[in-house]
Each structure stands twice: as C-alpha cells, then as structure tokens.
Amino acid sequence: MLNQRSALLVLLAAVLWGTTGTVQTFAPQGASPISIGAFRLAVGGGALFLLMIAAGKLQLKNWPIRPTILASLSMALYQPLFFSAVSMTGVAVGTVVAIGSAPILAGLLEWIVQKRKLSNLWIFSTILSVTGCSLLFSNRESLIIEPVGILLALGAGLSFAVYTLVSKQLISNRSSLSVTAVVFSFSALCLSPFLFLSDMTWIFNASGVAVSLHLGLAATAAAYLLFAKGLMNVSSSTAVTLSLAEPITAALLGVFLVGETLSTYSWAGLVLILTAICLLMSLTNRQDQGKVISKN
C-alpha cells in the first residue's frame, strides 16, 4: 500500500495548492501576485528550516550542491514565470499551458534523463487530465494568444517538472523534510529581492497576515513536504499528473466560497481530471499488488 498512500499524499498536497487562488482574493489591495509569491516562499522556507532544526535533521555534510541549486532555481523561477504568463495571456491560457504542460514535460524528462518507459495508462491518464484542464478553464475569459506569454507558461511548467524530478533524486538518500527545507530556503533567498522591490505594506494588515500564514505554512510548507513524502514511492511523472487535483480544488472553492459559476464544459473538465486521477490511483494499486506478489 506504500504507492497508494504516497499518491494520496501528493493529492493532499495538490488540494492545499488549490486553495492559493481563493486565499489570494482575500489579500489586501496593493498586494501584487509576485510579492505574494516571494513572501509565500519566505514564510514557507523559513518554517521548514526551523522544523528541520527542531527535528534534528540539519545534516548538511556531503550535501549534493548541484541538484539542490537546480531544484531551488526551478521552484524560484516558477513563481515569476507563472505570474508573468498569466498577466500576459490571461488566467485561462496561462494556467492551462503552465499546469497542463507540466505532466507532459515531466514524463518526457523521465523518458530522456532516466530512460524510464512510460506506461500506456499514464499516457492515457495524462491526455485525459490535460484535456480536462483545458475544458475546466474554457469560457473563463476572452483568449489572448501572446507568444511570449505562452513561452513563459511553458517555462513555468518545465520548472515544476524539473523541480519534481530533481527532488525525487534528492530524497532517495535524504529525509523529505531536510530536502524540502533546504530547497525552499534557497528558493526564498533567490526571490528575496522582490520583497524589497515591491510594496510590502500589505503584510501588516490583519488580512495580509492571515493570507501570508496560510500561503506560507499550509499551501507551501505543509503542501510541499507532503509532496516530497509522496515522491518517495511515486514516479515524478505520476506525481505531476496527480497534482492536477490543484485546479479541481481551486474551481470548487471558487464555486462554493467566492460565488463563481462553472460552465457545462468546465464541469466536464472536472470529471475528466477526476477520471484521470482515479486511473492513476488504480495504477499505483496495481504496483502495490505487484510488489506483494514479488515478495511472496
């Protein structure tokens, strides 16, 4: 059952990520998306680092520097790339390209770098989920096809795919807490200039504090720690596809908390993504059963 439990951890992480958009709507006026992203990493990275020290996991001797830098830069780049893409192409196109391309790029990276054969069920599930993601965000707004914005969105998708692949390598011989803490601390340092270049007075507002704590502690520290733990027994390509539970959560929260409405196409997209997730869960269940049989 290790694979299934790990897949559930990834799904829970995606649910926490899915709260980001709704929570940001409660941020004070003047809080720019990039400043929120930078402060989110600062709070999350700081919390993870303190937790690592408290748990006695601070063991930096012989720490792999290059993959850590690659994972940290990937996570740091994701924030400005995604927010810039959304500002240029709109929420619908930017989100679909960034989130929808990540599973495909993760699978390609596994195939090219690790020579890992992709299962037919994963390919089918990924096609379903990407199609569902496209339908989910359809009719949200007029489409803006801005080439530079599309490239930035693809860069965001690639950043998340690289982060996932490298993080899986790092946790193979390090604790998930120490890997997540170190990576996010470096990521926060990379984005720290935005804290000085942006108007940060919004964090002194009561709603600003609440938003910062949720985004930093729940949607970053807790979510990425769960994601790292899930990666221990789930392939990076499967984990990235499972993370498409994020837009499902965001859409449902928008309906029930913000008062948004979804079109028939959007509801169909939700069903497709849920179907893809169920198929991947069945795949992890088969892998669990295969391990049990091989042991016997």
N, C-alpha and C positions, 0 to 999 in steps of 0.2 A: 504493500500500500504506500510505499515511500513516494513513488512517482505521482500518485493521485493527491496525496497530502501536499506535495510540493506544488502541483498545479493549482490547488486551492489557495495556497499562499500567494501565488502570482495573481490569481483572480482577486483576492482580497486587496492586494497592493493596487491593482487597477481600479478597484472601486474607490479606494482612497484618493487616487489621482483624479478620478472623475468628479470629485467634489470641488476641485480647484476653480473651475469656471463659475460655479454658483457662488462660492465663497467670495470670489473677487468682485462680484456685483455689490457686495456689502462694504467694499473698501471705500474710504473717504474720497471725495473729489480731489483730483490732483495727483492721485497715485497712478503712475504710469505702469503699464504691464512689465517693462524691463526692470524698473526699480523694484516692483513686487517680486519678480523672478530672482533678482540679485539678493534681496533681503531674505527671501524664502530659503535660498541655499545657505546664507549666512547663519540663519537660525537652525536649520536642519543639520548642517555640517557641524556647528558648534555643539548641538545637543548630542549628536552621535559621538563626537570626540570625547565629551565629558562622560558619556555612558561607557565608552571603551576604557577610559581610565578607571572608572568606578568598578568595572567588571574585571580589572586586571588583565586586559587584552592588549595593552600597549607594549608590543614587542616588535620594534622596528629593525632589529638586527637582520641583515641579509634580505631586507625588503626589496622586492622587484620594482626598480625605479621606472623603467621604460613603460611597461604595461600600465602602471599606476598613473603616470603622466598622460598616457593615451586615453585611459578611461576618464580621467579628470577633465581633460580638454574636451572630450566628446560631450560630457554632461554640461560643461560650462558653455560650449558652443550651441547646444540645443536651445537654450533659453532665448538668446537674441535672434538666432536663425528663425525659430518658430514665430516669435512675436513680430519680427520684421516681415516675414512671409504673409502673416495674417493681415498686417496693416496694408500691404501692397495688393494682395489678391482677394481679401475678404475672408471672413471666418470659414465659410463653407469650403472654398477651394483650398485655402491654406491648410485647414485641418485634414481634409480628405487626402491631400497629397502627402503631408508630413506623416500622419498616423497610418494611412493606407500603404505607403511605400515601405515603412519600417519592417513589416514581416517579410516582404519580398526580398528586401536588401539583406535582412538577417539570414534568410535561407541561402541566398547567393554567397554570402560571406562564409557560411558554414561549408558550403559545397566547394568553394575555391580554396579557402585557407585550410580547413580541416579535412578536406576530401570526404566529407560526410554525405552519404546518399540520403536524399530527401524522400520520405515515404509518399506514396500516392494519396494517402489520407490527409497528410499535412498539406500537400499541394491543393487538393480539393477544398479543404477547410479554409485555407488562406484565400483562395479565389472567392469563396462564399463570403468571408468576412470583409474583404476589401470591397466587394460589390455591395454588401450591406452597409458599409461605412459611406459609400458614395450615395446610396439611396437615403440614408439617415440624414445627411446634410443637404439633400436636394431641396430646392424651392425655399431655402432659407433667405436668399437674397439674390440680387442680380449677379450673374457670374462675371468675374473680372479675370481674364486670362492675361496675366502680366508675366512674360518670360522670366524676368529676373526674380520675381516673387516665387514662381514655380521652382526655380533652381534653389532658392533659399529653403523652400519647404522640403525639397528632396534632400538638401543638406541636413535639415533637422531630422528627417527620417533616418538618414545614414548615421548621424551622430548617435541616435538612440540604439541603432543596430550594433554599432561598434562598441558602445558602452556595454551593452548586454554581452556580446561575445567575449570581450576582454575581462569583464567582471567574472564571468564563469570560469575563465582560466585562473584568475587571481584566487577565487575561493576554493580551488582544488586543493591548495595546501595552506590556506589561511582561514581564520574564522570569518564568517559572513559579516559580523559586527565590525571587526577591525578593518576589513576591506572597504565596507561602506563608509565607515568613519573617515578613513584616510582619503579616499577618493573624493568625498563630498567636502572635506576640509580644504583640499587643494582646489576644487571647483569653486568654492566660495571665495578663495583668495583671487582666483582668476577674474571673477565678476565684481570684486570689491570696488574697482574704480567707479562702477555705476552708482555705488552708494554715495559717492562724493559729487558726481556729475549730475545727479537727479535731485529733484526736490523731495526730501525725505521727511518733511514735517508731518506728513500724514500718519507716521507711525506713533506719534504722540497723542493721537486721537484714540478714544476708547474703542471705536470700531476698528481702527487701524491696528491696535494691539491684538484684538481678538482675531482679526484676519491673519495677521503675521504669525500668531501662535499656531493657528490651525494649519496654515500652509507649511510652516516650518517643521512643526512637530508631527502632525498627522499625515499630511499629503507629501512630505519629503522624508523626514527621518524614519517614521514608522513604515511608510509605504515602501521605500527603497530597501529597508532592512528586510522586510517580508519578501520583497522581490529577490534579493540576494540569497535568502534562505531557500526560496523556491528553485532558484537556478542550480542548486546543488544536485538535484535529481531530475531536472527537466532541461532539454536542449534549449539553446538560446533562440533558435527559430520558433520553437513551440511557445516559449515564454513570451516572445514579442507578439505572436498572433493572439495568445490568450489575453494580452494586455489591451486588446480592443474591447474588453469589458469597460474600459475607461469612457469611451463616448456613449455607451449604453447608459452608464450611471449618470453622466452629465445630462443626457437627454431627458431621462426620467426625473431627475432633480429639477430640471428646467420646467417640466410639466407640472409637478406637484408642489414645488416651492416658489418658483418665480412666475408661474401662470402662463408659461408658453404653451403653444399648441403644436402638435405634430401632424403632418400631412399623412395621407394613406401610404405614400411612398416611404416616408420616414419610419412608420410602424413596420412596414415590410422589411426595411433595412435592419431594424432591431431584431426581427425574427431570424433573418439570415445570419446575423452575427451570433445570436444565441445558439443557432443550429451548429455553426462552425465550432463554437466553444464546447458544445456537447460532444461533437465528433472527436475533438482533441482530447477531451476527458476520457472518452472511450478508448482512445489510443494509449493514453497513459495507463489505463486499467489493464489493457492487454499486455503492456510492457511489464507491469507488476506481476501478472499471472505467469508470464514467460520466465521471470526471474525465479518465482516459486517452483515452477516445473523443473528448471535447470538445476536448482538446488537439490530437488528430490531425486 
